[in-house]
Amino acid sequence: MSKHADGGRRTRVLVVEDEESFVEALTIGLQREGFDVTAVRDGLDALHAFRPGEFDVVLLDLMLPRLSGLDVLRSLREVSDVPIIIVSAKGEEVDMVLLLEIGADDYVTKPYRLRELVARIRAVLRRREVRDADEDDESVIERGPIRLDVDARRCFVAGAEVKLRKKEFALLHLLLENPGRVLTREVLIDRVWGSDYVGDTKTLDVHIKRLRGLIERNPKSPEFITTVRGVGYRFETTAPTG
């Protein structure tokens, strides 16, 4: 992760927004809060401006000229796990489940208060720093056909590699470390998203659903990650090994 303001430089924010009034006010406000801001007005310009490692967070409007915010989100997630906060106007029909599945980290609605937006930015950055600090585990965990190489950040199911996103990997890691134990939704969110997470639990459900789709033989009837209704999730120690 690139350094933040307390590590030698200002936090760099890419603002993708086509409404001029929002761009000007947001740029000034974020600069006063100590952020380094780059603003672009449409989706294609966002892809041209973005370079992995160059920005610490992206504020992404959904309704953009030339290329939609949804398509920009998909494209950025193919090359980077940079925190992305979706910005949408009040009244817009937004499929939050889809946004979370693609990889959005948070969501705010226009009109917003600058203080709230800054708090959201700092929260996603803190969660990112905590996760990065935890990446020094060199262990390999095996449970049945699932093998997790934590140091290399690779997952194998029955010998075949499965590509996991960062939060999916963190969730599976936590579940594999606690086989047979029920992990409450609060514990999973706190450990994976951070204690300062301000969203709802739908985020967890979306990631569990996608994780099941990647590691279960029948995601609709999971053998490994089971639901304990009203409590949380558990990795089954008696799941089939073949």
C-alpha positions as CSV (number, residue, x, y, z in Angstrom):
1,M,0.0,0.0,0.0
2,S,1.2,3.4,-0.8
3,K,2.1,5.8,2.1
4,H,-0.5,8.1,3.5
5,A,-0.1,11.5,4.9
6,D,1.4,10.3,8.1
7,G,3.9,8.2,6.1
8,G,5.5,10.9,4.1
9,R,2.9,12.2,1.6
10,R,-0.7,13.2,1.4
11,T,-3.4,10.6,0.7
12,R,-4.2,10.7,-3.0
13,V,-7.9,10.6,-4.0
14,L,-9.2,10.1,-7.5
15,V,-12.6,11.8,-7.9
16,V,-14.7,10.6,-10.8
17,E,-17.6,13.0,-11.1
18,D,-19.3,14.8,-14.0
19,E,-21.3,17.4,-12.1
20,E,-19.1,20.5,-12.0
21,S,-20.6,22.0,-8.8
22,F,-19.8,18.8,-6.9
23,V,-16.3,18.5,-8.4
24,E,-15.3,22.0,-7.4
25,A,-16.7,21.9,-3.9
26,L,-15.4,18.4,-3.2
27,T,-11.9,19.1,-4.5
28,I,-11.6,22.2,-2.3
29,G,-13.1,20.5,0.8
30,L,-10.8,17.4,0.5
31,Q,-7.8,19.5,-0.1
32,R,-8.6,21.4,3.1
33,E,-8.7,18.1,4.9
34,G,-5.2,17.3,3.7
35,F,-6.0,15.1,0.7
36,D,-4.3,15.3,-2.7
37,V,-7.1,15.3,-5.3
38,T,-7.2,14.4,-9.0
39,A,-10.6,14.9,-10.6
40,V,-11.9,13.5,-13.9
41,R,-15.3,14.1,-15.5
42,D,-16.2,10.8,-17.3
43,G,-15.6,7.1,-17.1
44,L,-13.1,6.7,-19.9
45,D,-11.0,9.5,-18.5
46,A,-11.1,7.7,-15.1
47,L,-9.5,4.6,-16.7
48,H,-6.9,6.7,-18.4
49,A,-6.0,8.5,-15.2
50,F,-5.9,5.5,-12.9
51,R,-2.6,3.6,-12.3
52,P,-2.3,0.8,-9.7
53,G,-0.5,2.2,-6.7
54,E,-0.9,5.8,-7.7
55,F,-4.1,6.5,-5.8
56,D,-5.1,5.5,-2.2
57,V,-8.9,5.7,-2.7
58,V,-11.4,6.3,-5.5
59,L,-14.7,8.2,-5.2
60,L,-16.8,7.0,-8.1
61,D,-20.0,8.5,-9.4
62,L,-22.4,6.0,-11.1
63,M,-23.9,8.2,-13.7
64,L,-21.0,9.2,-16.0
65,P,-20.6,10.2,-19.6
66,R,-19.1,7.7,-22.1
67,L,-18.6,4.9,-19.6
68,S,-20.8,4.2,-16.6
69,G,-19.5,4.0,-13.1
70,L,-20.4,0.3,-12.9
71,D,-18.2,-0.4,-15.9
72,V,-15.4,1.7,-14.4
73,L,-15.7,-0.3,-11.1
74,R,-15.4,-3.6,-13.0
75,S,-12.4,-2.4,-14.9
76,L,-10.6,-1.1,-11.8
77,R,-11.2,-4.3,-10.0
78,E,-9.5,-6.2,-12.7
79,V,-6.2,-4.4,-12.0
80,S,-6.3,-3.1,-8.5
81,D,-7.8,-3.6,-5.0
82,V,-7.7,0.1,-4.3
83,P,-10.6,1.1,-1.9
84,I,-13.5,2.4,-4.0
85,I,-16.4,4.4,-2.6
86,I,-19.5,4.6,-4.8
87,V,-21.3,8.0,-5.0
88,S,-24.9,8.1,-6.2
89,A,-27.7,10.7,-6.4
90,K,-30.6,10.2,-4.0
91,G,-33.4,8.5,-5.9
92,E,-31.2,6.5,-8.3
93,E,-32.0,2.8,-8.5
94,V,-28.8,1.2,-7.3
95,D,-28.2,-2.6,-7.1
96,M,-26.1,-2.6,-3.9
97,V,-25.7,-6.4,-4.0
98,L,-24.2,-6.1,-7.5
99,L,-21.9,-3.2,-6.5
100,L,-20.6,-5.2,-3.5
101,E,-20.1,-8.4,-5.6
102,I,-18.0,-6.4,-8.1
103,G,-15.9,-5.0,-5.3
104,A,-17.2,-1.7,-4.0
105,D,-16.0,-0.9,-0.5
106,D,-18.6,1.6,0.6
107,Y,-21.4,3.8,-0.7
108,V,-22.6,7.4,-0.1
109,T,-25.6,9.2,-1.4
110,K,-25.8,12.8,-2.8
111,P,-26.2,15.2,-1.3
112,Y,-23.7,14.3,1.3
113,R,-21.9,16.2,4.1
114,L,-18.2,16.5,3.6
115,R,-17.5,15.4,7.2
116,E,-19.4,12.1,6.6
117,L,-17.5,11.5,3.3
118,V,-14.1,12.2,4.9
119,A,-15.0,9.8,7.7
120,R,-15.9,7.1,5.2
121,I,-12.6,7.7,3.3
122,R,-10.5,7.5,6.5
123,A,-12.5,4.4,7.6
124,V,-11.8,2.4,4.4
125,L,-8.1,3.5,4.5
126,R,-7.8,2.3,8.1
127,R,-9.3,-1.1,7.2
128,R,-6.9,-1.4,4.3
129,E,-3.9,-0.7,6.6
130,V,-5.1,-3.3,9.1
131,R,-5.5,-5.9,6.4
132,D,-2.1,-5.1,4.9
133,A,-0.4,-5.4,8.4
134,D,-1.9,-8.9,8.8
135,E,-0.4,-10.2,5.5
136,D,2.8,-11.4,7.1
137,D,1.3,-14.9,8.0
138,E,3.3,-17.5,6.2
139,S,1.2,-20.5,7.2
140,V,-0.5,-23.0,4.9
141,I,-3.9,-24.2,6.0
142,E,-5.5,-27.4,4.7
143,R,-9.1,-28.5,5.5
144,G,-10.3,-31.4,3.4
145,P,-9.9,-30.5,-0.3
146,I,-9.3,-26.8,0.4
147,R,-5.7,-25.6,0.7
148,L,-4.9,-22.0,1.6
149,D,-1.4,-20.6,1.1
150,V,-1.7,-17.5,3.2
151,D,1.8,-16.1,2.4
152,A,1.3,-16.5,-1.4
153,R,-2.4,-15.5,-1.2
154,R,-3.4,-18.6,-3.2
155,C,-6.3,-20.9,-2.7
156,F,-6.7,-24.5,-4.1
157,V,-9.8,-26.7,-4.1
158,A,-9.1,-30.4,-5.0
159,G,-5.8,-29.3,-6.5
160,A,-7.2,-26.6,-8.8
161,E,-6.5,-23.0,-8.1
162,V,-9.4,-20.7,-7.3
163,K,-9.0,-17.0,-7.7
164,L,-10.3,-15.1,-4.6
165,R,-10.7,-11.4,-4.0
166,K,-9.1,-9.9,-1.0
167,K,-12.1,-9.9,1.3
168,E,-13.1,-13.4,0.1
169,F,-9.6,-14.6,0.9
170,A,-9.7,-13.0,4.4
171,L,-13.1,-14.5,5.1
172,L,-12.0,-18.0,4.1
173,H,-8.8,-17.7,6.1
174,L,-10.8,-16.8,9.2
175,L,-13.2,-19.6,8.8
176,L,-10.5,-22.2,8.1
177,E,-8.6,-21.0,11.2
178,N,-11.7,-21.8,13.3
179,P,-13.1,-25.2,11.9
180,G,-16.3,-26.3,13.5
181,R,-16.7,-23.0,15.4
182,V,-19.6,-20.7,14.8
183,L,-18.3,-17.3,13.9
184,T,-21.0,-14.6,14.5
185,R,-21.7,-12.1,11.8
186,E,-20.4,-9.3,14.1
187,V,-17.0,-11.1,14.5
188,L,-16.6,-11.8,10.8
189,I,-17.4,-8.1,9.9
190,D,-15.1,-6.8,12.7
191,R,-12.2,-9.0,11.6
192,V,-12.5,-8.6,7.8
193,W,-14.0,-5.1,7.4
194,G,-12.8,-3.5,10.7
195,S,-14.5,-2.4,13.9
196,D,-15.3,1.0,12.3
197,Y,-17.3,-0.5,9.5
198,V,-20.5,1.5,9.0
199,G,-22.4,-0.5,6.4
200,D,-25.0,-3.2,6.9
201,T,-24.5,-7.0,7.1
202,K,-25.6,-7.5,3.5
203,T,-22.0,-7.0,2.5
204,L,-21.0,-10.1,4.4
205,D,-23.8,-12.1,2.9
206,V,-22.8,-11.1,-0.6
207,H,-19.2,-12.2,0.0
208,I,-20.2,-15.5,1.6
209,K,-22.4,-16.2,-1.4
210,R,-19.6,-15.6,-3.9
211,L,-17.2,-17.6,-1.8
212,R,-19.5,-20.6,-1.8
213,G,-19.8,-20.3,-5.5
214,L,-16.1,-20.7,-5.8
215,I,-15.4,-23.5,-3.4
216,E,-18.6,-25.5,-3.0
217,R,-19.6,-28.3,-5.3
218,N,-23.2,-27.2,-4.9
219,P,-23.4,-23.6,-3.6
220,K,-27.1,-23.9,-3.0
221,S,-26.5,-26.8,-0.6
222,P,-23.1,-25.9,0.9
223,E,-21.0,-28.6,2.5
224,F,-18.2,-26.4,3.8
225,I,-19.5,-23.0,4.8
226,T,-22.8,-23.5,6.5
227,T,-25.2,-20.9,7.9
228,V,-26.2,-20.9,11.5
229,R,-29.4,-19.1,11.2
230,G,-29.6,-15.9,13.3
231,V,-26.0,-16.2,14.4
232,G,-23.4,-16.5,11.7
233,Y,-21.4,-19.0,9.7
234,R,-19.3,-22.1,10.4
235,F,-16.7,-24.1,8.4
236,E,-17.7,-27.7,8.7
237,T,-15.1,-30.2,9.9
238,T,-17.2,-33.2,8.6
239,A,-17.5,-31.9,5.0
240,P,-16.6,-34.5,2.3
241,T,-12.9,-34.6,1.4
242,G,-13.3,-35.7,-2.2
